[in-house]
């Protein structure tokens, strides 16, 4: 089985270094891991980085799916019927998009502090600039004159969000939330979790009251990754 891992950021990257959490999934879960540096990642030039602004939920999703398809074509030992996805923050955003846009490809998901509805996030986050730039593109907001989003802008933000595709989701989905997160408010994950439950999709919620965006307190991080492994073991 394959676990696909798009990084957070989105303007960061997954480097070729040792990552204990995914090493744990490889060693004890016997999973193949695919890290994807989609368009918008650092390390590929300014044009590639800026190409994601205004196209979030489109270009990055296409890159993740393309990488998965190439791996399935190239490695016969990977079972194409056993593909899952795991990510936090923008990686969780992409996990939500992938299980919604490609429900027959991604069979299970684990999301950590995911962005699920940018329209409801923009007024509650400490990175409102991310909400505007990634959905409206460069020049889509006047930083010299504060204002809330317009009705039209809220519509664009909604359409760029995983919640716009939630009716298609079939994959069992684990949602982990740091309740002290100011970057991606816990309400984002809660909204998605309750929406999945209302539609009868198998889901589970992990709540870490004292953790922020990273969920990196020692006990919380350990519990989180053990639960991720158990979720994939059960559903993948």
Buried (B, 14 or more C-beta within 10 A) or exposed (E): BBBBBBBBBBBBBBEEEEBEBBEBBEEEBEBBBBBBBBBBBBEBEEEBBBBBBBBBBBBBBBBBBEBBEEBBEEEEEBEEEBBBBBBBBBBBBBBBBBBBBBBEBBBBBBBBBBBBBBBBBBEBBEBBEBBBBBBBBEEBBEEEEEEEBEEEBBEBBBBBBBBBBBEEBBBBBBBBBBBEBEBBBBBBBBBBBEBBEEEEBBBBBBEBEEBBBBBEBEEBBEBBBEBBBEBBBEBB
